[in-house]
Amino acid sequence: MSHNTRCFAPEQKGFSFSENEIAVLRLLADGKREAQIADQLGCKIETVRARRNRMSAATGAKSVAQLLSLVTKNGYI
């Protein structure tokens, strides 16, 4: 996956996420823990946290549940 590729939701709300960030979202939505996500994506747990934190900051989400709700409603996953 390209680190520079940006994906846009059908109903763009001003957020853009990389393919890697979308992969983290999908795995979070599947109930995976950060360590499981890192293992599956072949990256460090710190990378998973950084991606999640960036998406939370971009959306204003205060929790993983809120982040998943926002991205689901806006068509990212």
N, CA and C of each residue as an Amber inpcrd file, in Angstrom:
protein
   231
   0.8330000  -1.1850000   0.0000000   0.0000000   0.0000000   0.0000000
   0.8760000   1.2460000   0.0000000   0.4610000   2.2310000  -0.7200000
   1.2090000   3.4760000  -0.8040000   0.9320000   4.3660000   0.3930000
   1.9790000   4.9290000   0.9470000   1.8230000   5.8090000   2.1050000
   1.2340000   7.1670000   1.7120000   1.3420000   7.5410000   0.4460000
   0.8820000   8.8580000   0.0120000  -0.5050000   8.8450000  -0.5980000
  -1.0570000   7.6790000  -0.8430000  -2.3710000   7.5840000  -1.4540000
  -3.4380000   8.0190000  -0.4530000  -4.3290000   8.8890000  -0.8780000
  -5.4110000   9.3500000  -0.0210000  -6.7190000   8.8270000  -0.5650000
  -7.5710000   8.3740000   0.3390000  -8.8850000   7.8630000  -0.0260000
  -9.9350000   8.8490000   0.4690000 -10.9570000   9.0650000  -0.3100000
 -11.9920000  10.0090000   0.0720000 -13.3250000   9.3010000   0.1870000
 -14.0870000   9.6730000   1.1840000 -15.4030000   9.0810000   1.3960000
 -16.3760000   9.5980000   0.3610000 -17.4260000   8.8360000   0.0980000
 -18.4510000   9.2940000  -0.8400000 -19.0560000  10.6340000  -0.4280000
 -19.2940000  10.8190000   0.8620000 -19.8250000  12.0820000   1.3650000
 -18.7000000  12.7960000   2.0920000 -17.8300000  13.4260000   1.3300000
 -16.6290000  14.0420000   1.8990000 -16.9760000  15.0630000   2.9730000
 -16.3930000  14.8970000   4.1340000 -16.6090000  15.7970000   5.2600000
 -15.3300000  16.5350000   5.6130000 -14.3740000  16.5940000   4.6920000
 -13.1320000  17.2860000   4.9600000 -12.0390000  16.3950000   5.5100000
 -12.2670000  15.0780000   5.5930000 -11.2340000  14.1640000   6.0510000
 -10.6770000  13.4340000   4.8320000  -9.4250000  13.0890000   4.8930000
  -8.8600000  12.1580000   3.9180000  -7.9350000  11.2230000   4.6550000
  -8.0310000   9.9500000   4.3440000  -7.2460000   8.9340000   5.0170000
  -6.4730000   8.1140000   4.0000000  -5.2960000   7.6680000   4.4060000
  -4.4870000   6.8080000   3.5420000  -5.0710000   5.4050000   3.5100000
  -4.6140000   4.6190000   2.5730000  -5.0420000   3.2190000   2.4940000
  -4.6740000   2.4910000   3.7870000  -3.5080000   2.8080000   4.3450000
  -3.0830000   2.1690000   5.5960000  -3.9980000   2.5640000   6.7520000
  -4.4270000   3.7970000   6.7940000  -5.3480000   4.2430000   7.8380000
  -6.7050000   3.5530000   7.6910000  -7.1670000   3.4190000   6.4630000
  -8.4290000   2.7220000   6.2040000  -8.3050000   1.2620000   6.6520000
  -7.1600000   0.6460000   6.4140000  -6.9500000  -0.7410000   6.8520000
  -7.0560000  -0.8410000   8.3710000  -6.4790000   0.1240000   9.0910000
  -6.5840000   0.1430000  10.5540000  -8.0450000   0.2820000  10.9620000
  -8.7760000   1.1710000  10.3120000 -10.1990000   1.3550000  10.6310000
 -10.9790000   0.0640000  10.4540000 -10.7490000  -0.6090000   9.3560000
 -11.4910000  -1.8500000   9.0820000 -11.2020000  -2.9150000  10.1290000
  -9.9440000  -3.0120000  10.5220000  -9.5840000  -4.0140000  11.5270000
 -10.1210000  -3.6350000  12.9050000 -10.1230000  -2.3470000  13.2350000
 -10.7410000  -1.9000000  14.4850000 -12.2300000  -2.2460000  14.4780000
 -12.8760000  -2.0130000  13.3460000 -14.3030000  -2.3080000  13.2210000
 -14.5780000  -3.8090000  13.3520000 -13.5920000  -4.6150000  12.9920000
 -13.7210000  -6.0660000  13.1280000 -13.4350000  -6.5270000  14.5560000
 -13.1250000  -5.5820000  15.4430000 -12.8930000  -5.9210000  16.8410000
 -11.4690000  -6.3140000  17.1770000 -10.5540000  -6.0650000  16.2560000
  -9.1530000  -6.4110000  16.5050000  -8.5240000  -5.4230000  17.4860000
  -7.5970000  -5.9320000  18.2820000  -6.8180000  -5.0910000  19.1980000
  -5.6150000  -4.5320000  18.4560000  -5.0200000  -3.4760000  19.0220000
  -3.8950000  -2.8220000  18.3540000  -2.7720000  -3.7930000  18.0210000
  -2.4330000  -4.6900000  18.9480000  -1.3460000  -5.6500000  18.7080000
  -1.6880000  -6.5880000  17.5550000  -2.9460000  -7.0040000  17.4700000
  -3.3820000  -7.8750000  16.3780000  -3.3100000  -7.1320000  15.0420000
  -3.7110000  -5.8660000  15.0640000  -3.6710000  -5.0520000  13.8430000
  -2.2290000  -4.8810000  13.3760000  -1.3450000  -4.5510000  14.3120000
   0.0670000  -4.3750000  13.9670000   0.6380000  -5.6580000  13.3590000
   0.3170000  -6.7790000  13.9570000   0.8040000  -8.0550000  13.4510000
   0.2630000  -8.3260000  12.0560000  -1.0200000  -8.0920000  11.8650000
  -1.6480000  -8.3660000  10.5690000  -1.1270000  -7.4390000   9.4770000
  -0.8640000  -6.1750000   9.8200000  -0.3890000  -5.2110000   8.8180000
   1.1310000  -5.1940000   8.6900000   1.8130000  -5.8990000   9.5920000
   3.2710000  -5.9560000   9.5110000   3.9430000  -4.6530000   9.9130000
   3.3850000  -4.0050000  10.9270000   3.9670000  -2.7490000  11.4000000
   4.0460000  -2.7780000  12.9230000   4.5660000  -1.7290000  13.4950000
   4.6760000  -1.6410000  14.9530000   3.3530000  -1.1590000  15.5450000
   3.1260000  -1.5250000  16.7940000   1.9120000  -1.0920000  17.4900000
   1.8710000   0.4350000  17.5810000   3.0360000   1.0640000  17.6930000
   3.1040000   2.5250000  17.7390000   2.5850000   3.1370000  16.4450000
   2.8220000   2.4560000  15.3300000   2.3290000   2.9300000  14.0340000
   0.8150000   2.8600000  13.9910000   0.2600000   1.7690000  14.5000000
  -1.2000000   1.6190000  14.5570000  -1.7850000   2.7430000  15.4160000
  -1.1840000   2.9880000  16.5700000  -1.6660000   4.0550000  17.4600000
  -1.5660000   5.4170000  16.7880000  -0.4710000   5.6700000  16.1040000
  -0.2880000   6.9560000  15.4260000  -1.3530000   7.1590000  14.3470000
  -1.6400000   6.1120000  13.5980000  -2.6750000   6.2070000  12.5510000
  -4.0430000   6.4620000  13.1750000  -4.3530000   5.7260000  14.2340000
  -5.6360000   5.9180000  14.9150000  -5.7280000   7.3180000  15.5110000
  -4.6640000   7.7750000  16.1330000  -4.6630000   9.1170000  16.7250000
  -4.8200000  10.2080000  15.6710000  -4.1800000  10.0350000  14.5210000
  -4.3100000  11.0160000  13.4480000  -5.7430000  11.0830000  12.9410000
  -6.3710000   9.9180000  12.7900000  -7.7560000   9.8910000  12.3200000
  -8.6990000  10.4740000  13.3710000  -8.4340000  10.2000000  14.6290000
  -9.2610000  10.7690000  15.7070000  -9.1390000  12.2860000  15.7200000
  -7.9250000  12.7840000  15.5650000  -7.7130000  14.2330000  15.5490000
  -8.3970000  14.8720000  14.3370000  -8.2970000  14.2160000  13.1820000
  -8.8860000  14.7620000  11.9510000 -10.4070000  14.8330000  12.0320000
 -11.0090000  13.8610000  12.7140000 -12.4630000  13.7950000  12.7820000
 -13.0320000  14.4420000  14.0410000 -12.1600000  14.6720000  15.0380000
 -12.6250000  15.2080000  16.3120000 -13.1840000  14.1340000  17.2300000
 -12.9670000  12.8730000  16.8740000 -13.4770000  11.7580000  17.6770000
 -12.7420000  11.6940000  19.0140000 -13.4880000  11.4400000  20.0690000
 -12.9230000  11.3600000  21.4190000 -12.6860000   9.9290000  21.8780000
 -13.1450000   8.9510000  21.0950000 -12.9670000   7.5420000  21.4420000
 -12.9390000   6.7280000  20.1520000 -12.4910000   5.4880000  20.2770000
 -12.4840000   4.5970000  19.1170000 -13.9180000   4.3570000  18.6390000
 -14.8450000   4.2050000  19.5830000 -16.2450000   3.9900000  19.2090000
 -16.7810000   5.1650000  18.3960000 -16.4650000   6.3830000  18.8330000
 -16.9280000   7.5650000  18.1090000 -16.2530000   7.6530000  16.7440000
 -14.9730000   7.3420000  16.6750000 -14.2590000   7.3430000  15.3970000
 -14.9150000   6.3650000  14.4300000 -15.1780000   5.1510000  14.8970000
 -15.8000000   4.1520000  14.0240000 -17.1950000   4.5680000  13.5920000
 -17.9390000   5.1970000  14.4750000 -19.2740000   5.6790000  14.1250000
 -19.2010000   6.7430000  13.0390000 -18.2890000   7.6950000  13.2090000
 -18.1480000   8.7830000  12.2140000 -17.7170000   8.2470000  10.8490000
 -16.7360000   7.3710000  10.8340000 -16.2500000   6.8960000   9.5390000
 -17.2430000   5.9640000   8.8640000 -18.0290000   5.2320000   9.6600000
 -19.0670000   4.3920000   9.0830000 -20.1750000   5.2350000   8.4700000
 -20.6250000   6.2500000   9.2110000 -21.6850000   7.1390000   8.7090000
 -21.2750000   7.8880000   7.4660000 -19.9760000   8.1520000   7.3270000
 -19.4780000   8.9220000   6.1930000 -18.9070000   8.0650000   5.0710000
 -19.1090000   6.7530000   5.1630000 -18.7850000   5.8610000   4.0540000
 -17.3450000   5.4500000   3.9120000 -16.5130000   5.6080000   4.9140000
 -15.1170000   5.2010000   4.8130000 -14.9660000   3.6920000   4.9240000
 -15.8190000   3.0660000   5.7430000 -15.7530000   1.6110000   5.8950000
 -17.1520000   1.0530000   5.7970000
